[in-house]
């Protein structure tokens, strides 16, 4: 009997240790917020302004600044950066980057967004900000501009650091800004898997993405100090809800709670409301750069600057009928998200090329001049748009996709004058007929309208 009691006691200790090991070392404070993403109205809040550890939710701001740098032309998705000792030394979750390894900005963005890799986040911060501390200061400054009043960053990864904090309300504000400011990149947060550095990586949020109808992002986070955090967005019909949880007890508990909050949001939100996009306080200098050695000066849209330096605007006006138009036809301009660009069938004539930038970028002027000529006679047309910003955003979005062959395609924007105003055509170039069709089919499967065309067609 004594032996049996001792055995039962041992099993109780083992089971108890296993249970405790599945929980945070100490119970993290709980906070939550539910927001109608269409107008920013708060539908539920609990301790929403309490300053707490954000964990990897921090990477949302890391990616926000990365998307800004790419769309402004301050850094290329194809730019290769060398991994520093600091980045390589980060603790998991990580990609296992090695010091001195050369990695593209494209792969660093994917690894940060999908796998929540700490080493990729730090390498990305150093590539854009020069150093991680300098980048963290830019993160904090940008947070204030977005209206995040209870946020301060000390690093790009979200690992626990003294003086780093955020709140449920602030993270909802950031999640909403990511959706509206960068619709061309937002699809990254909804991917269950993607490819980076030659490997297939899986999303840290794939369980909720697969289990909750309409869920399409955004970011998970966990540390002992923070507990299990999550910012999630879901859309059903005309309604989009953002829910935030800080201090979850386990990942399963956090996911269940987020599902409850999203359900609450859909019940409380009206079916139709006026969309009020978030307003970002303008920076003192729109031409200020995040990269210490920017490849080109950044100017305001409409100032005659190079197209590659313009900022892609969310909700830019498109030309839904321009794909079928000739120069003599009237065009009706409408507004929509850049991700809803029309499927082009016919190309307007007399197009004068204003931008053609191959990827990767050539290392010499002679190579650059030669590389502007397509290697083959076919292209993939992404659409015809009302302004350069939207055309650039479409090209960047396609380039960031995991479609084979897109990363090495040339990128071309052609300007044309139509009766309804100026228009800009976006194409990926340098394909043969078969590869153009294959790339276009893959882009269509990812929701990107396109059409394979002869490169010399108008």
C-alpha positions as CSV (number, residue, x, y, z in Angstrom):
1,X,0.0,0.0,0.0
2,X,2.8,2.4,0.9
3,X,4.6,1.6,-2.5
4,X,1.3,2.4,-4.3
5,X,0.9,5.7,-2.5
6,X,4.5,6.7,-3.3
7,X,3.9,5.8,-7.0
8,X,0.8,7.9,-7.0
9,X,2.5,10.8,-5.4
10,X,5.3,10.7,-8.0
11,X,2.8,10.6,-10.9
12,X,1.0,13.6,-9.4
13,X,4.2,15.6,-9.2
14,X,5.1,14.6,-12.9
15,X,1.7,15.5,-14.2
16,X,1.6,18.7,-12.2
17,X,5.0,19.7,-13.6
18,X,3.9,19.0,-17.1
19,X,0.8,21.1,-16.6
20,X,2.7,24.0,-15.1
21,X,5.2,23.8,-17.9
22,X,2.5,24.5,-20.4
23,X,1.7,27.8,-18.8
24,X,3.6,31.1,-18.5
25,X,6.0,31.2,-15.5
26,X,3.9,33.8,-14.0
27,X,0.3,34.8,-14.9
28,X,0.6,37.8,-17.3
29,X,-2.0,40.6,-17.0
30,X,-5.0,40.2,-19.3
31,X,-6.2,42.9,-21.6
32,X,-8.4,42.9,-24.7
33,X,-10.0,45.1,-27.3
34,X,-12.5,44.6,-30.2
35,X,-12.6,47.2,-33.0
36,X,-14.7,47.7,-36.1
37,X,-11.8,48.0,-38.6
38,X,-13.9,50.0,-41.1
39,X,-14.2,53.1,-38.9
40,X,-12.0,52.4,-35.8
41,X,-15.0,52.3,-33.4
42,X,-14.2,50.3,-30.2
43,X,-16.9,47.6,-29.6
44,X,-15.3,46.1,-26.4
45,X,-12.4,47.0,-24.2
46,X,-10.9,45.6,-21.0
47,X,-7.7,47.2,-19.6
48,X,-7.1,48.3,-23.2
49,X,-4.7,51.1,-22.3
50,X,-2.7,49.2,-19.7
51,X,1.0,49.1,-20.7
52,X,2.0,45.5,-21.1
53,X,4.7,43.4,-22.8
54,X,3.8,43.1,-26.5
55,X,6.1,40.2,-27.3
56,X,6.2,39.4,-31.1
57,X,3.3,41.8,-31.8
58,X,6.2,44.2,-31.9
59,X,7.1,42.8,-35.4
60,X,4.0,44.4,-36.8
61,X,5.7,47.8,-36.4
62,X,9.0,46.3,-37.8
63,X,7.1,45.2,-40.9
64,X,5.2,48.5,-41.1
65,X,8.5,50.4,-41.4
66,X,9.8,47.8,-43.8
67,X,6.8,48.2,-46.1
68,X,7.2,52.0,-46.0
69,X,10.8,51.7,-47.0
70,X,10.0,49.5,-49.9
71,X,7.1,51.5,-51.2
72,X,9.1,54.7,-51.0
73,X,11.9,53.2,-53.0
74,X,14.4,53.5,-50.1
75,X,15.2,49.8,-50.2
76,X,14.6,47.1,-52.8
77,X,12.9,43.7,-52.1
78,X,15.8,42.1,-54.0
79,X,18.5,43.9,-52.0
80,X,20.9,41.4,-50.3
81,X,22.0,42.2,-46.8
82,X,24.6,40.5,-44.7
83,X,23.5,39.0,-41.4
84,X,25.2,40.5,-38.4
85,X,26.5,38.8,-35.3
86,X,23.7,40.4,-33.3
87,X,21.0,39.1,-35.7
88,X,22.4,35.6,-35.8
89,X,22.6,35.4,-32.0
90,X,18.9,35.9,-31.5
91,X,17.0,33.2,-29.6
92,X,14.1,31.3,-31.2
93,X,11.8,31.6,-32.9
94,X,14.3,32.0,-35.6
95,X,15.4,31.0,-39.1
96,X,18.9,30.0,-38.1
97,X,20.6,32.7,-40.0
98,X,24.4,32.6,-39.9
99,X,26.7,35.6,-39.4
100,X,27.9,36.9,-42.7
101,X,25.1,35.1,-44.6
102,X,23.5,37.1,-47.5
103,X,19.7,37.3,-47.4
104,X,17.3,39.3,-49.5
105,X,14.9,41.9,-48.0
106,X,12.1,39.8,-49.5
107,X,13.0,36.7,-47.5
108,X,13.5,38.7,-44.3
109,X,10.0,40.2,-44.6
110,X,8.4,36.8,-45.3
111,X,10.3,35.2,-42.3
112,X,9.4,38.0,-40.0
113,X,5.7,38.1,-41.0
114,X,5.0,34.4,-41.3
115,X,7.4,32.5,-39.0
116,X,7.9,35.5,-36.6
117,X,11.6,34.8,-36.8
118,X,13.6,37.0,-34.4
119,X,16.9,36.8,-36.4
120,X,15.1,37.9,-39.5
121,X,13.4,40.8,-37.7
122,X,16.8,42.1,-36.4
123,X,18.5,41.7,-39.8
124,X,15.6,43.6,-41.4
125,X,15.9,46.4,-38.7
126,X,19.6,46.8,-39.3
127,X,19.2,46.9,-43.1
128,X,16.6,49.7,-42.9
129,X,17.6,51.6,-39.8
130,X,21.4,51.1,-39.7
131,X,21.3,49.5,-36.2
132,X,18.5,47.9,-34.1
133,X,18.5,50.6,-31.4
134,X,18.2,53.3,-34.1
135,X,15.4,51.4,-35.8
136,X,13.6,50.9,-32.5
137,X,13.6,54.7,-32.0
138,X,12.0,55.1,-35.4
139,X,9.5,52.5,-34.4
140,X,8.5,54.5,-31.4
141,X,8.3,57.7,-33.3
142,X,6.1,56.1,-36.0
143,X,3.9,54.7,-33.3
144,X,3.2,58.2,-31.9
145,X,2.4,59.4,-35.4
146,X,-0.2,56.6,-35.7
147,X,-1.8,57.7,-32.4
148,X,-0.4,54.9,-30.3
149,X,-0.2,56.6,-27.0
150,X,1.0,53.8,-24.7
151,X,3.8,52.2,-26.8
152,X,7.5,52.3,-26.7
153,X,9.9,50.0,-28.5
154,X,13.4,48.9,-27.6
155,X,14.0,46.2,-30.2
156,X,12.6,44.9,-33.5
157,X,11.8,41.3,-32.3
158,X,9.6,41.8,-29.3
159,X,11.8,39.9,-26.9
160,X,11.3,41.2,-23.4
161,X,13.3,44.4,-22.8
162,X,13.2,47.1,-20.1
163,X,11.2,50.0,-21.3
164,X,9.4,48.2,-24.1
165,X,5.6,48.1,-23.8
166,X,2.4,48.6,-25.7
167,X,-1.4,48.2,-25.1
168,X,-4.3,46.3,-26.6
169,X,-5.7,49.6,-28.0
170,X,-2.4,50.6,-29.6
171,X,-1.9,47.2,-31.2
172,X,-5.4,47.4,-32.7
173,X,-4.6,50.8,-34.1
174,X,-1.4,49.4,-35.7
175,X,-3.2,46.3,-37.1
176,X,-5.8,48.6,-38.7
177,X,-3.0,50.8,-40.2
178,X,-1.3,47.8,-41.7
179,X,-4.5,46.8,-43.4
180,X,-5.4,50.2,-44.9
181,X,-1.9,51.5,-45.5
182,X,-0.4,48.4,-47.1
183,X,-3.2,46.3,-48.7
184,X,-0.6,45.1,-51.3
185,X,1.4,43.4,-48.5
186,X,-1.4,42.5,-46.0
187,X,-1.9,39.0,-47.7
188,X,1.4,38.0,-46.0
189,X,-0.3,37.8,-42.6
190,X,-2.9,35.4,-44.0
191,X,-0.5,32.8,-45.4
192,X,-0.3,29.5,-43.6
193,X,3.0,28.7,-45.4
194,X,5.4,30.5,-47.6
195,X,8.9,30.1,-49.0
196,X,11.9,32.0,-47.6
197,X,15.6,31.3,-48.2
198,X,14.8,28.2,-50.2
199,X,12.7,26.7,-47.4
200,X,8.9,26.3,-46.7
201,X,8.0,28.0,-43.5
202,X,4.8,27.7,-41.5
203,X,2.8,30.5,-39.9
204,X,2.6,30.8,-36.2
205,X,-1.1,31.7,-36.6
206,X,-2.1,28.9,-38.9
207,X,-4.4,27.2,-36.4
208,X,-6.7,30.2,-36.0
209,X,-6.4,31.0,-39.8
210,X,-7.7,27.5,-40.5
211,X,-10.3,27.3,-37.8
212,X,-12.1,30.7,-37.8
213,X,-14.2,31.6,-40.8
214,X,-12.9,34.9,-42.4
215,X,-9.7,35.1,-40.4
216,X,-6.8,36.5,-42.5
217,X,-4.2,37.7,-40.0
218,X,-2.5,39.3,-38.2
219,X,0.2,38.4,-35.6
220,X,0.9,36.1,-32.6
221,X,3.3,36.8,-29.7
222,X,4.6,34.9,-26.7
223,X,7.1,35.4,-23.9
224,X,6.9,34.4,-20.2
225,X,6.5,38.1,-19.3
226,X,3.7,38.7,-21.9
227,X,1.8,35.5,-21.9
228,X,0.1,34.5,-25.2
229,X,-0.8,37.6,-27.2
230,X,-2.6,37.9,-30.5
231,X,-3.9,40.5,-32.9
232,X,-6.4,39.0,-35.3
233,X,-8.5,40.4,-38.1
234,X,-11.4,38.7,-39.8
235,X,-13.9,39.7,-42.5
236,X,-17.4,38.5,-43.2
237,X,-19.4,40.2,-45.9
238,X,-19.0,43.9,-45.5
239,X,-17.8,43.7,-41.9
240,X,-14.2,43.5,-40.7
241,X,-13.3,43.1,-37.1
242,X,-10.0,43.4,-35.3
243,X,-9.6,41.7,-31.9
244,X,-6.6,41.9,-29.5
245,X,-5.7,39.7,-26.5
246,X,-2.8,40.2,-24.2
247,X,-1.9,37.8,-21.4
248,X,-3.4,34.6,-22.6
249,X,-2.8,31.6,-20.4
250,X,-2.0,29.1,-23.3
251,X,-2.1,29.3,-27.0
252,X,-5.3,27.3,-27.1
253,X,-7.0,29.6,-24.5
254,X,-5.8,32.6,-26.5
255,X,-7.2,31.4,-29.8
256,X,-10.5,30.4,-28.1
257,X,-10.8,33.9,-26.5
258,X,-10.0,35.6,-29.8
259,X,-12.7,33.6,-31.5
260,X,-15.2,34.8,-28.8
261,X,-14.1,38.4,-29.2
262,X,-14.4,38.3,-33.0
263,X,-17.9,36.7,-32.6
264,X,-18.8,39.5,-30.3
265,X,-17.5,42.1,-32.8
266,X,-19.5,40.7,-35.7
267,X,-22.7,40.7,-33.5
268,X,-22.2,44.3,-32.3
269,X,-21.0,45.8,-35.6
270,X,-23.6,47.3,-38.0
271,X,-23.8,45.6,-41.4
272,X,-23.0,48.8,-43.2
273,X,-21.1,51.8,-42.0
274,X,-19.1,54.6,-43.7
275,X,-15.4,53.6,-44.0
276,X,-13.1,56.0,-42.3
277,X,-9.5,55.2,-43.1
278,X,-6.9,55.8,-40.3
279,X,-5.1,59.2,-40.5
280,X,-1.4,59.2,-40.0
281,X,0.1,62.4,-38.6
282,X,2.3,63.7,-41.4
283,X,6.0,63.5,-40.7
284,X,7.9,66.8,-40.5
285,X,9.7,65.8,-43.6
286,X,8.1,63.4,-46.0
287,X,11.5,63.1,-47.7
288,X,13.2,61.8,-44.6
289,X,14.7,58.4,-45.0
290,X,14.9,55.3,-42.9
291,X,17.9,54.0,-44.7
292,X,21.2,55.6,-43.8
293,X,22.4,55.2,-47.4
294,X,19.2,55.5,-49.4
295,X,19.6,54.5,-53.1
296,X,17.6,57.6,-54.2
297,X,16.1,60.7,-52.9
298,X,12.5,60.4,-51.8
299,X,10.1,63.1,-52.9
300,X,6.4,63.9,-52.5
301,X,3.9,62.3,-54.9
302,X,3.1,64.6,-57.7
303,X,6.3,66.5,-57.5
304,X,7.8,65.0,-60.7
305,X,9.9,62.5,-58.8
306,X,11.0,59.2,-60.1
307,X,8.2,56.7,-60.0
308,X,10.2,54.3,-57.8
309,X,10.4,56.9,-55.1
310,X,6.6,57.5,-54.8
311,X,4.6,56.2,-51.9
312,X,1.9,53.6,-52.6
313,X,-1.4,54.8,-51.3
314,X,-4.1,52.5,-49.9
315,X,-7.4,52.8,-51.7
316,X,-6.0,54.6,-54.7
317,X,-8.3,55.2,-57.7
318,X,-8.1,52.6,-60.4
319,X,-9.2,52.4,-64.0
320,X,-11.6,49.4,-64.1
321,X,-12.4,49.9,-67.7
322,X,-9.0,51.0,-69.0
323,X,-7.9,47.5,-69.7
324,X,-10.4,47.4,-72.5
325,X,-10.0,51.0,-73.7
326,X,-8.3,52.7,-76.6
327,X,-7.2,56.3,-76.4
328,X,-10.4,57.6,-77.9
329,X,-12.7,56.0,-75.4
330,X,-14.1,57.7,-72.2
331,X,-12.8,56.3,-68.9
332,X,-14.7,56.3,-65.7
333,X,-12.5,56.6,-62.6
334,X,-13.6,54.7,-59.5
335,X,-12.0,54.0,-56.2
336,X,-11.0,50.5,-54.9
337,X,-8.2,48.7,-53.2
338,X,-5.1,48.1,-55.3
339,X,-5.6,44.4,-54.7
340,X,-8.9,44.6,-56.7
341,X,-7.2,45.7,-59.9
342,X,-9.1,44.7,-63.1
343,X,-8.1,41.9,-65.4
344,X,-6.6,43.5,-68.5
345,X,-7.5,42.2,-71.9
346,X,-6.5,44.9,-74.4
347,X,-3.7,47.4,-74.0
348,X,-4.1,51.2,-74.7
349,X,-1.7,52.4,-77.4
350,X,1.2,54.8,-77.6
351,X,2.7,53.9,-74.2
352,X,5.8,55.7,-73.3
353,X,7.9,53.7,-70.7
354,X,8.7,55.8,-67.6
355,X,10.1,53.0,-65.4
356,X,11.8,49.7,-66.0
357,X,13.7,48.3,-63.1
358,X,14.9,44.7,-63.3
359,X,15.4,42.5,-60.3
360,X,17.9,41.9,-58.9
361,X,19.4,45.4,-59.4
362,X,22.5,45.4,-61.7
363,X,25.9,46.2,-60.2
364,X,27.1,48.5,-62.9
365,X,25.7,51.1,-65.2
366,X,26.5,49.1,-68.3
367,X,24.8,46.0,-66.9
368,X,21.8,48.1,-65.8
369,X,21.4,49.6,-69.3
370,X,21.6,46.1,-70.9
371,X,19.2,44.6,-68.4
372,X,16.4,47.0,-69.3
373,X,15.8,45.0,-72.5
374,X,13.6,42.0,-71.8
375,X,15.4,38.7,-72.3
376,X,12.4,37.3,-74.0
377,X,9.4,38.7,-75.9
378,X,6.6,38.2,-73.3
379,X,5.3,40.1,-70.3
380,X,2.7,39.7,-67.6
381,X,0.4,42.7,-67.4
382,X,-1.0,43.5,-63.9
383,X,-3.4,46.3,-64.9
384,X,-3.8,49.9,-65.9
385,X,-4.1,52.4,-63.1
386,X,-4.9,56.0,-62.5
387,X,-1.7,56.9,-60.7
388,X,1.9,55.7,-60.4
389,X,1.6,54.9,-56.7
390,X,-0.9,52.2,-57.3
391,X,1.0,50.8,-60.3
392,X,4.2,50.6,-58.2
393,X,2.2,49.0,-55.3
394,X,0.9,46.3,-57.7
395,X,4.4,45.5,-59.0
396,X,5.8,45.4,-55.4
397,X,3.0,43.1,-54.3
398,X,3.6,40.7,-57.2
399,X,7.4,40.8,-56.6
400,X,6.8,39.9,-52.9
401,X,4.7,36.8,-53.8
402,X,6.2,33.3,-53.7
403,X,5.5,32.7,-57.4
404,X,8.5,31.1,-59.0
405,X,10.2,33.4,-61.5
406,X,8.6,36.7,-60.4
407,X,11.6,37.7,-58.3
408,X,13.9,37.8,-61.4
409,X,11.5,39.5,-63.7
410,X,11.9,43.0,-65.0
411,X,9.4,45.6,-63.8
412,X,8.0,48.2,-66.1
413,X,5.5,51.0,-65.7
414,X,4.3,52.8,-68.9
415,X,2.5,56.1,-69.0
416,X,-0.3,56.9,-71.4
417,X,-2.8,59.6,-72.0
418,X,-6.4,58.6,-72.2
419,X,-9.5,60.8,-72.6
420,X,-10.3,60.3,-68.9
421,X,-6.8,61.4,-67.8
422,X,-3.3,60.0,-67.3
423,X,-3.0,56.2,-66.8
424,X,-0.1,53.9,-65.8
425,X,0.3,50.3,-67.0
426,X,2.2,47.8,-64.8
427,X,4.0,44.8,-66.3
428,X,6.5,42.1,-65.3
429,X,8.8,41.6,-68.2
430,X,11.5,39.1,-69.5
431,X,9.4,35.9,-70.0
432,X,8.9,33.5,-72.9
433,X,5.3,32.7,-73.8
434,X,5.0,29.6,-71.7
435,X,6.6,31.1,-68.5
436,X,4.4,34.2,-68.9
437,X,1.3,32.1,-68.9
438,X,2.6,30.0,-66.0
439,X,3.4,33.0,-63.8
440,X,0.1,34.6,-64.6
441,X,-1.8,31.5,-63.7
442,X,0.0,31.4,-60.4
443,X,-0.7,35.0,-59.7
444,X,-4.4,34.5,-60.5
445,X,-4.5,31.7,-58.0
446,X,-3.3,34.1,-55.3
447,X,-6.0,36.7,-56.2
448,X,-3.8,38.9,-58.6
449,X,-5.6,39.6,-61.9
450,X,-3.2,39.5,-64.9
451,X,-2.7,38.7,-68.5
452,X,0.2,37.3,-70.5
453,X,1.0,39.7,-73.4
454,X,3.7,40.1,-76.1
455,X,6.2,42.5,-74.6
456,X,6.2,44.8,-77.6
457,X,2.4,45.1,-77.6
458,X,0.9,48.5,-76.8
